[in-house]
Amino acid sequence: MYYSNGNYEAFARPKKPANIEQKSAVLIGSGLASLAAAAFLIRDAQMEGNKIRILEELALPGGSMDGIWNEQKGYIIRGGREMETHFETLWDLFRSIPSLETEGVSVLDEYYWLNKEDPSFSHARVIENRGERLPTDGKLTLSQKAIHELIALVLLPEEKLQDVQIDQVFTEEFFQSNFWTYWATMFAFEPWASAMEMRRYVLRFIHHVGSVADMSSLRFTKYNQYESLIRPLVSYLESHGVTFQYDSQVQNILVENENGKKVAKKIEYIKNGNAESISLTENDLVFVTNGSITESSTYGDNHNPAPVADGIGGSWQLWQNLADQDDAFGKPEKFYKNIPEANWVISGSITFFDEKVIPYIEKITKKDPRSGSIVTSGPVTINDSNWWYGFSISRQPHFKTQKKNEVIVWVYGLYSHKPGNYIQKKITEATGIELCKEFLYHIGVPENEIAEIAQAANSIPCRMPYITSYFMPRALGDRPLVVPEGSVNLAFIGNFAETGKDTVFTTEYSVRTAMEAVYTLLDVDRGVPEVFASSYDIRVLLKSIYHLNDNKNLNEIEFPWLISILEKYGVKKIEGTYVEEILKEAKLL
């Protein structure tokens, strides 16, 4: 497996790998990573679909890709996926997946057209004082000290950030900035989270520093991610004969390790209460989605909070059972144990059925949520909320079956250890109506109207105990390599597998690990698109200096290290040169 970039590799079709006719594949889990791996097995490795089996513990595919209509509860979304144009492997995949809505086009085609016609833009990224836009919204408000700390983090190698927290590399000035508010609430970072992952995010998305406040760089699906991405992908796989086996919880995969050669020999699983197994040879490939951020999700309703689940759940237990066999399979306990209380645990799906809340949403977003256009373009953060509450409203309808009078709002709180401002409870203790009341209070609904509007809505709390586990402080080796050293037929895929430079909590990471796993185990002779190299582009780096300093040019920036460089070489010496040209392009001159 090797990395590449450019159209030459992107448009190429690899030859059929040697002995592919003798190979088969079993994929554990049916989230995006597994579905992508199956698609790459068919498209690029040219494996027959009837030789691919997917084992899923739930009754439907999709993993953490939401949402769903539940007959007892209503519309449920646990979260959303923020995507961008440089998710290289994701778009490589979906260019090949036929749309279910428009004959003759791909999912990528319809996604591309939609986001051209209806681009993302936030008119209010942060609010306070019950619906008022933060006066400094749109500015990053980073001090020179905070910028220096950010640059210092980027310059550190990952080896020096093992088990280091974000709040161990930044001082209070950084956490007081709008940049931190935008960054944390967009990606769900907490001060205690991994500084190693924070560094990866800064490098990975440095080209978006200038749009982090208005979110104009984001792209969104027409409907929820389950209907827009998962259903077409499942349809593609089923049309090629892939077998989906639901209600099958894999307990363990027995791996033999002799002379440094690792071979998966047997899969043990429970189906409908009965113990079953699959014997494996070296020609039987196994792709494991280890761990899950939505494992053990529970749901409340208008009158009940989401309950606490028992145990760690099947996906975590499987990873633990694998890790007990070999140190190369990672340390799952680093991610599912000892998660701090001050973290994101609860999200909620609120469905409104009448007009009463619409004016308050319009006042903040400057958009009619019933227009069909993207509404918030990502999260709106309530800066003075004790829960650090936020909400997001996608294109409506968010579900194909959604009625015209229904508007669905997704809410979430990054702090679970404090009582709310209106509801004097921790968010983990709140019922659906109480989640709705807190939302209505913060968007400026008069207090004498809050109860009536909240009771008329349908609000579903969702508790996700592991939703922030991706960001737990970690060391090298805590996540297994996509294909551990010496592995013959076993690969790890998804956001708890380790691949360099890319960032977890993204659809891109799921698809990237899937592609790398397939290409490595089957020696597919085509390059895996490298992570977008914006951090190596001097133009991007110069523009980031401009934006980090709230759009100041070189004459306005008080930056000691930058001033020393200019004094050494002199601005006069670059006049009329290419250096002057790129500095002007970055608006620094």
C-alpha positions as CSV (number, residue, x, y, z in Angstrom):
1,M,0.0,0.0,0.0
2,Y,1.3,3.4,-0.9
3,Y,0.0,7.0,-0.9
4,S,-0.5,9.2,-3.9
5,N,-2.1,12.4,-5.2
6,G,-3.2,13.8,-8.5
7,N,-5.5,12.7,-11.3
8,Y,-3.1,10.1,-12.7
9,E,-3.7,7.8,-9.7
10,A,-7.2,9.1,-8.9
11,F,-8.7,8.0,-12.2
12,A,-6.7,4.8,-12.7
13,R,-8.2,1.3,-12.3
14,P,-5.9,-1.3,-10.7
15,K,-5.4,-4.7,-12.2
16,K,-7.1,-7.6,-10.4
17,P,-4.9,-8.7,-7.4
18,A,-3.3,-12.1,-7.6
19,N,-5.3,-15.1,-6.4
20,I,-8.4,-12.9,-5.6
21,E,-10.6,-15.8,-6.7
22,Q,-9.4,-17.8,-3.7
23,K,-10.1,-15.0,-1.2
24,S,-13.2,-14.2,0.9
25,A,-13.9,-11.5,3.5
26,V,-15.8,-11.2,6.7
27,L,-16.5,-7.7,8.1
28,I,-17.3,-7.1,11.7
29,G,-19.8,-4.3,12.1
30,S,-21.8,-2.5,9.4
31,G,-20.8,1.1,10.0
32,L,-19.3,3.3,7.3
33,A,-15.8,1.8,7.6
34,S,-17.1,-1.8,7.0
35,L,-19.4,-0.7,4.1
36,A,-16.6,1.2,2.5
37,A,-14.2,-1.7,2.9
38,A,-16.7,-4.0,1.2
39,A,-17.1,-1.5,-1.7
40,F,-13.4,-1.3,-2.2
41,L,-13.1,-5.1,-2.1
42,I,-15.6,-5.1,-5.0
43,R,-14.5,-2.1,-7.0
44,D,-10.7,-2.1,-6.6
45,A,-9.8,-5.6,-5.4
46,Q,-12.5,-7.1,-7.8
47,M,-13.7,-9.6,-5.3
48,E,-17.0,-11.2,-6.0
49,G,-19.7,-9.8,-3.8
50,N,-21.0,-13.2,-2.8
51,K,-17.7,-13.9,-1.1
52,I,-18.2,-10.9,1.3
53,R,-20.2,-11.3,4.6
54,I,-21.0,-8.5,7.0
55,L,-21.8,-9.4,10.7
56,E,-23.8,-6.7,12.6
57,E,-25.0,-6.9,16.2
58,L,-27.9,-4.6,15.5
59,A,-30.9,-5.1,13.3
60,L,-29.9,-2.5,10.7
61,P,-26.7,-1.2,9.1
62,G,-25.1,2.2,9.5
63,G,-23.2,2.2,12.8
64,S,-22.9,5.8,14.0
65,M,-24.3,7.3,10.8
66,D,-27.7,8.8,11.8
67,G,-30.7,9.1,11.7
68,I,-33.8,6.9,12.1
69,W,-37.6,7.0,12.5
70,N,-38.6,5.1,15.6
71,E,-42.3,4.2,15.7
72,Q,-42.5,4.5,19.4
73,K,-40.4,7.7,19.9
74,G,-40.2,9.6,16.6
75,Y,-37.3,11.1,14.6
76,I,-33.9,10.4,16.2
77,I,-30.6,11.9,15.3
78,R,-27.6,11.4,17.6
79,G,-25.4,13.8,15.7
80,G,-24.3,15.0,12.3
81,R,-21.3,14.8,10.0
82,E,-19.5,17.9,8.9
83,M,-17.7,17.2,5.6
84,E,-15.4,19.2,3.4
85,T,-14.1,19.1,-0.2
86,H,-10.8,17.5,0.8
87,F,-12.1,14.2,2.2
88,E,-10.2,12.5,-0.5
89,T,-11.0,8.8,0.1
90,L,-14.7,9.6,1.0
91,W,-15.3,11.2,-2.4
92,D,-13.2,8.5,-4.1
93,L,-15.7,6.1,-2.7
94,F,-19.0,7.9,-3.4
95,R,-18.1,8.8,-7.0
96,S,-18.8,5.1,-7.6
97,I,-22.0,4.7,-5.6
98,P,-25.2,5.2,-7.6
99,S,-27.7,7.7,-6.3
100,L,-31.1,6.3,-5.1
101,E,-32.8,9.5,-6.1
102,T,-31.5,10.4,-9.6
103,E,-30.9,7.7,-12.2
104,G,-27.5,7.8,-13.9
105,V,-25.6,9.9,-11.4
106,S,-23.5,9.1,-8.3
107,V,-24.0,10.1,-4.7
108,L,-21.0,12.5,-5.2
109,D,-22.7,14.1,-8.2
110,E,-25.9,15.0,-6.4
111,Y,-24.0,16.0,-3.3
112,Y,-21.7,18.3,-5.4
113,W,-24.7,19.9,-7.2
114,L,-26.6,20.4,-4.0
115,N,-23.8,22.2,-2.1
116,K,-23.1,24.4,-5.2
117,E,-26.8,25.5,-5.2
118,D,-27.1,25.8,-1.5
119,P,-23.7,26.6,0.1
120,S,-23.0,26.6,3.8
121,F,-22.8,29.8,5.7
122,S,-23.5,30.7,9.3
123,H,-25.0,34.0,10.2
124,A,-24.6,33.4,13.9
125,R,-21.9,31.0,15.2
126,V,-22.1,32.0,18.8
127,I,-25.0,33.5,20.8
128,E,-25.5,34.7,24.4
129,N,-28.0,36.7,26.5
130,R,-30.9,34.6,25.3
131,G,-30.6,34.8,21.5
132,E,-28.2,37.7,20.9
133,R,-25.3,37.2,18.7
134,L,-21.9,37.4,20.4
135,P,-20.5,40.9,19.7
136,T,-17.1,39.5,18.6
137,D,-18.6,36.6,16.6
138,G,-16.6,36.3,13.4
139,K,-13.3,37.2,15.0
140,L,-10.9,34.6,16.5
141,T,-9.7,36.9,19.3
142,L,-6.5,35.1,19.8
143,S,-3.8,36.9,21.8
144,Q,-0.2,36.8,20.5
145,K,0.6,34.5,23.4
146,A,-2.2,32.1,22.4
147,I,-1.1,32.1,18.7
148,H,2.5,31.3,19.9
149,E,1.1,28.4,21.9
150,L,-0.8,27.1,18.9
151,I,2.3,27.3,16.7
152,A,4.4,25.6,19.4
153,L,1.9,22.7,19.6
154,V,2.1,22.2,15.8
155,L,5.9,22.2,15.9
156,L,6.0,19.4,18.5
157,P,6.3,15.8,17.2
158,E,3.6,13.4,18.3
159,E,6.1,11.4,20.4
160,K,6.3,14.4,22.8
161,L,2.5,14.6,23.1
162,Q,1.8,11.1,24.4
163,D,-0.9,11.1,27.1
164,V,-0.8,15.0,27.1
165,Q,-4.0,17.0,27.5
166,I,-4.9,20.1,25.6
167,D,-5.0,22.1,28.9
168,Q,-1.4,21.1,29.5
169,V,-0.1,22.9,26.4
170,F,-2.3,26.0,26.5
171,T,-2.8,28.7,29.1
172,E,-6.0,30.4,30.0
173,E,-5.7,33.1,27.4
174,F,-6.1,30.5,24.7
175,F,-9.3,29.1,26.2
176,Q,-10.8,32.6,26.5
177,S,-10.6,33.1,22.7
178,N,-13.4,32.7,20.2
179,F,-11.1,30.4,18.3
180,W,-11.3,27.8,21.1
181,T,-15.1,28.2,21.3
182,Y,-15.4,27.6,17.5
183,W,-12.9,24.8,17.5
184,A,-14.2,22.9,20.6
185,T,-17.8,23.2,19.8
186,M,-17.4,22.2,16.2
187,F,-15.3,19.2,16.8
188,A,-16.4,18.3,20.4
189,F,-13.0,18.9,22.0
190,E,-12.8,19.3,25.8
191,P,-9.8,20.9,27.7
192,W,-8.9,17.4,29.0
193,A,-8.8,15.9,25.5
194,S,-5.7,14.6,23.6
195,A,-3.2,17.3,22.7
196,M,-1.9,14.9,20.1
197,E,-5.3,14.8,18.4
198,M,-5.6,18.6,18.7
199,R,-2.3,18.9,16.8
200,R,-3.5,16.6,14.1
201,Y,-6.7,18.7,13.7
202,V,-4.8,22.0,13.4
203,L,-2.5,20.5,10.7
204,R,-5.3,18.7,8.9
205,F,-7.6,21.6,8.7
206,I,-5.2,24.6,8.6
207,H,-6.8,25.6,5.3
208,H,-10.1,26.2,7.1
209,V,-8.8,28.7,9.7
210,G,-10.3,31.6,7.8
211,S,-13.8,30.0,7.7
212,V,-14.0,28.4,11.1
213,A,-16.3,31.2,12.3
214,D,-18.8,31.2,9.4
215,M,-18.4,27.5,8.5
216,S,-18.6,28.3,4.7
217,S,-16.1,25.5,4.0
218,L,-18.5,22.7,5.2
219,R,-20.6,20.5,3.0
220,F,-23.8,18.7,4.1
221,T,-26.0,15.9,2.7
222,K,-29.6,16.5,1.6
223,Y,-31.1,14.3,4.2
224,N,-29.7,12.7,7.3
225,Q,-26.5,10.7,6.8
226,Y,-28.3,7.3,7.0
227,E,-30.6,8.1,4.1
228,S,-28.2,10.1,2.0
229,L,-25.0,8.0,2.4
230,I,-25.7,4.6,4.1
231,R,-28.8,3.5,2.2
232,P,-27.2,4.0,-1.3
233,L,-24.0,2.3,-0.1
234,V,-25.9,-0.7,1.2
235,S,-28.0,-0.9,-2.0
236,Y,-24.8,-0.9,-4.0
237,L,-23.4,-3.8,-1.9
238,E,-26.6,-5.8,-2.0
239,S,-26.7,-5.5,-5.8
240,H,-23.3,-7.1,-5.9
241,G,-24.4,-10.0,-3.7
242,V,-22.9,-9.0,-0.4
243,T,-24.5,-10.9,2.6
244,F,-25.7,-8.8,5.5
245,Q,-26.2,-10.9,8.7
246,Y,-27.9,-8.9,11.4
247,D,-28.5,-9.6,15.1
248,S,-25.0,-11.2,15.2
249,Q,-22.7,-10.1,18.0
250,V,-19.1,-11.1,17.6
251,Q,-17.6,-12.1,20.9
252,N,-14.0,-12.9,19.8
253,I,-11.6,-13.5,17.0
254,L,-9.0,-16.1,17.8
255,V,-5.6,-15.2,16.4
256,E,-2.6,-17.4,16.2
257,N,0.8,-15.7,16.4
258,E,3.8,-17.8,15.4
259,N,7.2,-16.4,14.5
260,G,5.8,-12.9,14.2
261,K,3.0,-14.1,11.7
262,K,-0.5,-13.2,12.9
263,V,-3.4,-15.3,11.4
264,A,-7.0,-15.0,12.4
265,K,-8.3,-18.5,12.7
266,K,-11.8,-18.4,14.1
267,I,-14.7,-15.9,14.6
268,E,-17.0,-16.6,17.6
269,Y,-20.4,-14.9,17.7
270,I,-23.9,-15.0,19.1
271,K,-26.9,-15.0,16.8
272,N,-30.4,-15.0,18.2
273,G,-29.0,-16.3,21.5
274,N,-27.1,-19.2,20.0
275,A,-23.3,-19.5,19.9
276,E,-21.9,-19.9,16.4
277,S,-18.5,-19.7,14.8
278,I,-16.7,-19.3,11.5
279,S,-13.4,-21.1,10.8
280,L,-10.8,-19.1,8.9
281,T,-7.8,-19.7,6.6
282,E,-5.2,-17.3,5.5
283,N,-7.4,-16.6,2.4
284,D,-10.3,-15.5,4.6
285,L,-9.8,-11.8,5.4
286,V,-11.3,-10.3,8.5
287,F,-11.9,-6.5,8.9
288,V,-12.8,-5.4,12.4
289,T,-14.4,-2.1,13.5
290,N,-13.0,-2.0,17.0
291,G,-14.8,0.2,19.5
292,S,-17.7,2.5,18.9
293,I,-18.6,6.0,20.0
294,T,-22.3,5.2,19.9
295,E,-22.1,1.8,21.6
296,S,-24.6,1.5,24.5
297,S,-26.7,4.4,23.3
298,T,-29.9,4.8,25.3
299,Y,-33.0,6.9,24.7
300,G,-35.5,8.8,26.8
301,D,-38.6,10.7,25.8
302,N,-40.5,13.8,26.7
303,H,-41.0,12.7,30.3
304,N,-37.9,10.5,31.0
305,P,-34.2,11.1,30.7
306,A,-32.0,8.6,28.8
307,P,-31.0,5.9,31.2
308,V,-27.5,4.6,31.9
309,A,-26.6,1.4,30.1
310,D,-25.1,-1.7,31.8
311,G,-21.7,-3.0,30.7
312,I,-19.3,-1.7,28.1
313,G,-21.1,-3.1,25.0
314,G,-20.2,-5.6,22.4
315,S,-17.8,-3.6,20.2
316,W,-15.7,-2.6,23.2
317,Q,-15.7,-6.1,24.6
318,L,-14.6,-7.6,21.2
319,W,-11.7,-5.1,21.1
320,Q,-10.7,-6.0,24.6
321,N,-10.8,-9.7,23.9
322,L,-8.6,-9.1,20.9
323,A,-6.2,-6.8,22.8
324,D,-5.8,-9.5,25.5
325,Q,-4.3,-11.8,22.9
326,D,-1.6,-9.4,21.5
327,D,-0.2,-6.0,22.5
328,A,-0.2,-5.0,18.8
329,F,-4.0,-4.9,18.9
330,G,-4.0,-1.7,21.1
331,K,-5.3,-0.7,24.5
332,P,-9.1,-0.2,24.4
333,E,-9.2,0.6,28.1
334,K,-7.4,3.9,27.3
335,F,-10.6,5.0,25.5
336,Y,-13.6,3.5,27.3
337,K,-12.4,3.8,30.9
338,N,-12.1,6.9,33.1
339,I,-13.9,9.3,30.8
340,P,-14.2,12.7,32.7
341,E,-17.6,13.8,33.9
342,A,-17.1,17.2,32.3
343,N,-17.8,15.9,28.8
344,W,-20.4,15.5,26.1
345,V,-22.8,12.6,26.9
346,I,-26.2,13.8,25.9
347,S,-27.7,15.0,22.6
348,G,-31.4,15.4,21.8
349,S,-33.7,15.4,18.8
350,I,-36.5,18.0,19.1
351,T,-39.4,17.9,16.6
352,F,-41.6,21.0,16.5
353,F,-45.0,20.8,14.9
354,D,-46.2,24.4,14.9
355,E,-45.1,27.9,14.0
356,K,-44.4,29.3,17.5
357,V,-40.7,28.6,17.6
358,I,-40.0,29.7,14.0
359,P,-39.5,33.5,14.6
360,Y,-36.9,32.9,17.3
361,I,-34.9,30.5,15.0
362,E,-35.2,33.0,12.1
363,K,-34.0,35.9,14.3
364,I,-30.7,34.0,15.0
365,T,-30.1,32.1,11.8
366,K,-31.5,34.7,9.3
367,K,-33.2,31.8,7.5
368,D,-36.6,30.2,7.4
369,P,-36.0,26.6,8.5
370,R,-38.9,25.5,6.3
371,S,-37.2,26.9,3.1
372,G,-35.3,23.7,2.3
373,S,-32.0,25.5,2.5
374,I,-29.3,24.6,5.0
375,V,-30.2,26.5,8.2
376,T,-27.4,26.8,10.8
377,S,-24.6,25.3,8.7
378,G,-23.4,23.4,11.7
379,P,-23.6,24.2,15.4
380,V,-24.8,27.4,17.0
381,T,-23.1,27.6,20.4
382,I,-24.7,29.2,23.4
383,N,-21.7,30.8,25.0
384,D,-23.2,31.6,28.4
385,S,-24.9,28.2,28.8
386,N,-23.8,26.1,31.9
387,W,-24.1,23.0,29.7
388,W,-22.2,24.7,26.9
389,Y,-25.4,24.0,25.0
390,G,-25.5,24.1,21.2
391,F,-28.0,23.4,18.4
392,S,-27.9,22.6,14.7
393,I,-30.7,22.7,12.1
394,S,-30.0,20.9,8.9
395,R,-31.9,21.2,5.6
396,Q,-35.6,20.4,6.2
397,P,-37.0,17.9,5.6
398,H,-34.1,16.1,7.4
399,F,-36.0,12.8,6.7
400,K,-37.7,11.9,3.5
401,T,-40.9,11.1,5.4
402,Q,-40.9,14.3,7.4
403,K,-44.1,16.4,7.1
404,K,-44.0,20.0,5.9
405,N,-45.1,21.4,9.3
406,E,-42.3,19.6,11.2
407,V,-38.9,21.1,12.0
408,I,-36.2,19.0,13.6
409,V,-33.6,20.6,15.8
410,W,-30.6,18.7,17.1
411,V,-29.2,19.8,20.5
412,Y,-26.2,18.8,22.6
413,G,-24.3,19.9,25.7
414,L,-20.5,19.6,26.0
415,Y,-20.6,19.9,29.8
416,S,-22.4,17.2,31.8
417,H,-21.4,18.2,35.3
418,K,-23.3,21.4,35.8
419,P,-27.0,22.3,36.2
420,G,-28.6,24.2,33.4
421,N,-29.4,27.9,33.4
422,Y,-33.2,27.4,33.2
423,I,-33.5,23.7,34.1
424,Q,-31.7,23.3,37.4
425,K,-30.4,19.8,36.6
426,K,-27.4,18.3,34.9
427,I,-28.1,17.5,31.3
428,T,-27.8,13.8,32.0
429,E,-30.8,14.1,34.4
430,A,-33.0,16.1,32.0
431,T,-36.1,14.8,30.3
432,G,-36.9,15.5,26.7
433,I,-39.2,18.4,27.7
434,E,-36.5,19.8,29.9
435,L,-33.9,19.7,27.1
436,C,-36.4,21.6,24.9
437,K,-37.2,24.1,27.6
438,E,-33.4,24.9,28.0
439,F,-33.1,25.4,24.3
440,L,-36.2,27.7,24.1
441,Y,-34.9,29.7,27.0
442,H,-31.5,30.3,25.4
443,I,-32.9,31.3,22.0
444,G,-35.1,34.0,23.6
445,V,-38.6,32.5,23.9
446,P,-40.5,34.4,26.6
447,E,-40.5,32.4,29.8
448,N,-44.3,32.4,30.0
449,E,-44.4,30.6,26.7
450,I,-41.7,28.1,27.2
451,A,-43.7,25.3,28.9
452,E,-46.5,25.3,26.3
453,I,-44.1,25.1,23.3
454,A,-41.9,22.4,24.9
455,Q,-44.9,20.2,25.8
456,A,-46.2,20.4,22.3
457,A,-42.9,19.3,20.8
458,N,-41.5,15.8,20.8
459,S,-38.0,15.7,22.3
460,I,-35.9,12.6,22.6
461,P,-32.7,12.6,24.8
462,C,-30.0,10.2,23.8
463,R,-27.2,9.2,26.1
464,M,-23.9,8.1,24.5
465,P,-21.4,7.2,27.2
466,Y,-18.5,6.9,24.7
467,I,-19.2,9.7,22.3
468,T,-16.0,11.6,23.3
469,S,-13.8,8.5,23.6
470,Y,-12.0,9.3,20.3
471,F,-10.4,12.2,22.0
472,M,-9.2,10.6,25.2
473,P,-5.5,11.4,25.8
474,R,-3.4,8.6,24.3
475,A,0.1,7.3,23.5
476,L,1.6,5.8,20.4
477,G,0.4,2.2,20.2
478,D,-2.9,2.7,22.0
479,R,-4.7,2.3,18.7
480,P,-3.8,-0.7,16.6
481,L,-2.3,-0.1,13.2
482,V,-4.8,-0.7,10.3
483,V,-2.8,-3.8,9.5
484,P,-0.7,-4.8,12.5
485,E,2.8,-5.8,11.7
486,G,2.9,-9.5,10.7
487,S,-0.8,-9.7,10.2
488,V,-1.8,-11.9,7.2
489,N,-5.6,-11.7,7.2
490,L,-6.7,-9.4,10.0
491,A,-7.2,-5.6,9.7
492,F,-8.6,-2.9,12.0
493,I,-10.8,-0.2,10.4
494,G,-12.7,2.8,11.7
495,N,-11.8,5.6,14.0
496,F,-10.0,3.5,16.6
497,A,-7.5,2.1,14.1
498,E,-4.3,4.1,13.6
499,T,-3.3,5.7,10.3
500,G,-0.9,8.7,10.2
501,K,-1.9,12.4,9.8
502,D,-5.6,12.0,9.4
503,T,-8.1,13.0,12.2
504,V,-10.7,10.9,14.0
505,F,-14.4,11.8,14.4
506,T,-14.7,12.2,10.6
507,T,-16.3,10.1,7.8
508,E,-13.0,10.5,6.0
509,Y,-11.1,8.6,8.7
510,S,-13.5,5.7,8.5
511,V,-13.2,5.4,4.7
512,R,-9.4,6.0,4.7
513,T,-8.8,3.1,7.1
514,A,-11.1,0.9,5.1
515,M,-9.2,1.7,1.8
516,E,-5.8,1.2,3.5
517,A,-6.9,-2.2,4.9
518,V,-8.2,-3.5,1.6
519,Y,-5.2,-2.3,-0.4
520,T,-2.7,-3.6,2.1
521,L,-4.1,-7.1,2.7
522,L,-4.7,-7.7,-1.1
523,D,-1.8,-5.6,-2.4
524,V,-4.0,-3.5,-4.6
525,D,-1.8,-1.7,-7.0
526,R,-3.3,1.8,-6.8
527,G,-2.4,4.7,-4.6
528,V,-4.5,5.6,-1.5
529,P,-5.1,9.3,-1.8
530,E,-2.8,11.0,0.7
531,V,-4.3,13.3,3.5
532,F,-4.7,16.7,1.9
533,A,-1.3,18.4,2.4
534,S,-2.5,21.9,3.3
535,S,0.0,22.1,6.1
536,Y,2.8,21.9,3.5
537,D,1.5,24.7,1.3
538,I,3.2,28.0,2.1
539,R,0.3,29.9,0.7
540,V,-2.1,28.2,3.2
541,L,0.3,28.8,6.0
542,L,0.7,32.5,5.2
543,K,-3.1,32.9,5.0
544,S,-3.5,31.2,8.3
545,I,-1.2,33.8,9.9
546,Y,-3.4,36.5,8.4
547,H,-6.6,34.9,9.7
548,L,-5.2,33.9,13.1
549,N,-4.4,37.5,13.7
550,D,-8.0,38.5,12.8
551,N,-7.2,39.7,9.3
552,K,-4.2,41.9,10.1
553,N,-1.3,42.5,7.7
554,L,2.4,42.3,8.6
555,N,2.5,46.0,9.6
556,E,-0.2,45.4,12.2
557,I,1.0,42.1,13.7
558,E,3.1,42.3,16.8
559,F,4.8,39.0,16.5
560,P,8.4,38.8,17.8
561,W,9.6,35.8,15.8
562,L,8.0,37.1,12.6
563,I,9.4,40.6,13.1
564,S,12.9,39.1,13.6
565,I,12.7,37.3,10.3
566,L,11.6,40.5,8.5
567,E,14.4,42.5,10.2
568,K,16.9,39.9,9.1
569,Y,16.0,39.8,5.4
570,G,14.2,43.2,5.1
571,V,10.9,43.8,3.3
572,K,12.7,45.9,0.7
573,K,14.6,42.8,-0.6
574,I,11.4,41.0,-1.5
575,E,9.9,43.8,-3.5
576,G,9.1,42.6,-7.1
577,T,9.8,38.9,-6.2
578,Y,7.6,35.8,-5.9
579,V,7.8,36.1,-2.1
580,E,6.1,39.5,-2.3
581,E,3.5,38.0,-4.6
582,I,2.5,35.3,-2.2
583,L,2.5,37.6,0.8
584,K,0.1,39.9,-1.1
585,E,-2.1,36.9,-2.0
586,A,-2.2,36.0,1.7
587,K,-3.1,39.7,2.4
588,L,-0.1,40.1,4.7
589,L,1.2,42.9,2.5
